[in-house]
Amino acid sequence: PTTRQPTTRQPTTRQPTTGQPTRQPTTSSPTTAPTCLGSFIDPQGNSAKCPVDFFCPNGQMKVACPSHSTTANQTASTICRCFAGFQGDPASQIPCLPCRVGQFCPLGTTRADVCPAGYNCLTPSNLTICHQGDFCPPGTAAIISPKCPEGSYCPTTTVNLTCPPGSTCIKGSTTFVPCDAGFWCPNATLRLPCGQGNYSSKVGSISCTQCPTNNYCTATSTWPCPANSFSPPGSYSVSHCVCGQGYTGSLRQA
């Protein structure tokens, strides 16, 4: 007969079920007001716009602008800017300090600029335009109108040119004035008439010339003596012409 070995079964283990899905516990956070740059949280916990002359860098608090700075009547600001006439950077904790005369510092200046050519900056917060006949190089800070200096002429408020020889340039000149015939200009500020016995026939003379021998001269011209008459240098009238030897006559001014 055949002998069969008995078989054994392994028991099956089952996990118990509850019938309900497993949920993660939840926690509720307290309700807060929304925050944004340029605003702050007021004592009641509400978000509010940053007021004038305060800045709100993080949406939580408001901070008064430092000395000599402002938000320029703006609300909801995140920075303050230096007053006009001051320079600095409150955002970088650089204090606002006064600018010097000859500098230009509009509202919000972080670093002073030199007053530009063509303007006068006696007060650093203002640009005053210069007028015709003025000379205003960079950095001008004049109490009274900065006129083009005597001896120079200024075709524009930013250009200063030396008066050429034989010309004059009074204070505030926009162009030079050549010396007239009959005059001489030893320098740019002096205009003198030629004296008797001297002449200047050209415009722009720096000297007068003595009337030559056997001539007589007005301030602008030379005239030869009549025939057979002679005159010494520096003569200024025909009566200075004298008849030569062997001649007679009377020479008079016409």
C-alpha positions in Angstrom: 0.0 0.0 0.0 1.1 3.6 -0.7 1.6 5.9 2.3 0.6 9.7 1.9 2.2 12.4 3.9 -0.3 14.7 5.5 -0.2 18.5 4.3 -0.3 21.5 6.6 -1.7 25.0 5.8 -0.1 28.2 7.0 -2.6 30.5 8.7 -3.3 33.9 7.0 -2.9 37.0 9.1 -5.2 39.9 8.2 -4.9 43.5 9.3 -7.9 44.8 11.0 -9.8 47.6 9.2 -11.8 50.4 10.7 -13.8 51.3 7.6 -12.8 55.0 7.7 -9.8 56.5 5.7 -7.0 57.9 7.8 -6.8 61.7 8.0 -3.9 63.9 8.9 -4.6 66.2 11.8 -5.0 69.9 10.7 -4.0 73.0 12.6 -5.6 76.4 12.0 -3.3 79.6 12.0 -4.6 82.8 13.3 -5.9 85.3 10.7 -3.6 88.2 10.0 -3.9 91.3 7.7 -2.2 91.0 4.3 1.1 92.9 4.2 2.8 94.7 1.3 5.6 97.2 0.9 4.6 100.7 1.6 2.1 99.6 4.3 2.2 98.8 8.0 0.1 97.0 10.5 -1.9 99.4 12.7 -2.7 98.8 16.4 -6.0 97.1 15.4 -4.1 94.6 13.2 -5.2 96.1 9.9 -2.9 96.9 7.0 -2.7 100.6 6.3 -0.8 102.9 3.9 2.4 104.4 5.2 1.7 108.1 6.0 3.5 111.1 4.6 7.1 111.5 5.9 7.2 107.9 7.1 8.6 104.9 5.3 7.4 101.3 5.6 10.2 99.0 4.4 8.7 95.5 5.3 5.0 95.9 5.4 4.9 95.6 9.2 6.1 98.9 10.7 6.3 102.6 9.9 9.5 104.6 10.5 9.8 108.4 10.6 12.0 109.9 7.9 15.4 110.9 9.2 16.4 114.6 9.6 16.3 116.7 6.4 14.4 114.0 4.4 10.9 113.5 3.2 8.5 111.4 1.2 7.6 114.5 -0.8 3.9 114.3 0.2 3.6 110.7 -1.0 2.0 107.9 1.0 2.8 104.2 0.8 6.5 105.0 0.5 9.3 102.5 1.2 12.1 105.2 1.2 12.7 108.8 2.2 14.7 111.2 0.1 16.8 114.2 1.1 15.4 117.7 1.0 16.4 119.9 -2.0 19.6 121.5 -1.0 20.9 118.4 0.8 22.7 115.3 -0.2 22.7 111.8 1.3 21.0 108.4 1.1 18.6 107.6 4.0 17.9 104.2 2.6 21.6 103.4 3.0 21.8 105.2 6.4 23.8 108.0 5.0 22.6 111.2 6.6 21.3 114.2 4.6 23.9 117.0 4.8 23.7 120.5 3.3 25.2 121.1 -0.1 27.6 123.9 -0.8 27.0 127.1 -2.8 28.0 126.3 -6.4 26.5 122.9 -6.2 23.0 121.8 -7.4 21.0 119.4 -5.2 17.4 118.8 -6.2 15.1 116.7 -4.1 16.5 113.2 -3.6 20.1 114.0 -4.3 22.4 111.3 -3.1 25.6 113.0 -4.3 25.9 116.7 -5.1 26.5 117.9 -8.7 28.4 121.0 -9.7 26.1 123.8 -10.9 26.0 123.3 -14.7 27.4 125.8 -17.1 24.9 128.6 -18.0 23.3 128.6 -14.6 23.9 130.3 -11.2 23.6 128.2 -8.0 23.8 130.6 -5.1 21.2 128.5 -3.5 22.0 124.8 -4.0 18.3 123.9 -4.2 17.6 126.1 -7.2 19.0 126.6 -10.7 18.9 130.2 -11.9 19.4 130.6 -15.6 22.0 133.2 -16.6 21.1 135.9 -19.1 22.7 137.4 -22.2 25.9 139.3 -21.3 26.5 137.0 -18.3 29.3 134.5 -18.0 28.4 131.4 -15.9 31.0 128.5 -16.0 30.3 125.3 -14.1 30.1 126.0 -10.3 28.9 129.6 -10.6 27.5 131.0 -7.3 27.2 134.8 -7.7 25.2 137.1 -5.4 24.7 139.6 -8.2 24.5 138.9 -12.0 27.8 137.4 -13.1 28.5 139.7 -16.0 31.1 138.9 -18.7 34.2 140.5 -17.3 35.7 143.7 -18.7 38.3 143.0 -21.4 36.4 139.9 -22.6 33.3 139.2 -24.6 30.8 136.4 -24.1 28.8 135.4 -27.2 26.9 132.9 -24.9 26.6 132.5 -21.2 29.1 129.6 -21.2 31.8 131.1 -23.5 34.4 133.8 -22.5 36.7 135.1 -25.2 39.5 137.6 -25.0 38.9 140.9 -26.7 41.2 141.1 -29.9 43.8 143.8 -30.2 42.5 147.1 -31.5 39.1 146.5 -29.9 37.3 147.2 -26.7 35.0 145.1 -24.5 33.2 146.6 -21.7 31.7 144.6 -18.8 28.8 142.4 -20.0 29.8 142.5 -23.7 28.5 139.8 -26.0 30.8 140.9 -28.9 33.9 143.1 -29.3 33.9 146.7 -30.7 36.7 147.5 -33.1 38.4 150.9 -32.5 37.1 153.5 -34.9 39.3 155.3 -37.4 40.7 158.4 -35.7 41.1 156.5 -32.4 43.4 154.0 -31.0 42.9 151.2 -28.4 46.0 150.4 -26.5 44.1 147.7 -24.6 40.7 146.1 -24.4 39.3 148.6 -22.0 40.7 151.9 -23.4 39.6 153.9 -26.5 41.5 157.2 -27.1 41.4 159.8 -29.9 44.4 160.4 -31.9 46.0 163.8 -30.8 46.7 166.7 -33.2 49.4 165.9 -35.7 48.6 162.1 -35.5 46.2 160.0 -37.5 44.6 156.6 -37.7 43.0 155.8 -41.0 42.0 152.2 -40.2 39.5 150.5 -38.0 41.0 148.5 -35.2 44.2 150.5 -34.7 46.3 149.9 -31.5 48.3 153.2 -32.1 48.2 156.4 -34.0 50.8 157.5 -36.6 52.5 160.8 -36.6 51.7 162.9 -39.7 54.7 162.6 -42.1 56.8 165.4 -43.4 55.3 167.7 -46.0 51.8 166.6 -45.1 49.1 167.8 -42.8 46.7 165.4 -41.1 43.3 165.2 -39.7 42.5 162.4 -37.2 41.7 159.9 -40.0 43.6 161.2 -43.1 46.8 162.7 -44.5 46.9 165.5 -47.0 50.0 166.6 -49.0 51.1 170.2 -48.7 50.4 172.3 -51.8 53.0 172.4 -54.5 56.3 174.1 -53.6 55.4 174.1 -49.9 56.8 172.1 -47.0 55.8 171.1 -43.5 57.4 169.5 -40.5 56.3 166.1 -39.1 53.2 166.2 -37.0 51.5 169.0 -38.9 47.7 169.1 -38.6 46.8 172.2 -40.6 47.5 173.4 -44.2 48.8 176.6 -42.5 51.7 174.5 -41.3 52.8 174.1 -44.9 55.4 176.9 -45.7 56.4 178.1 -49.2 59.8 176.9 -50.3 62.7 179.1 -51.0 62.0 181.3 -54.0 58.3 181.0 -53.6 55.8 183.2 -51.8 52.1 182.9 -50.9 49.7 182.5 -48.0 48.4 179.0 -47.2 45.3 178.9 -45.1 42.9 176.2 -44.0 40.0 176.0 -46.5 
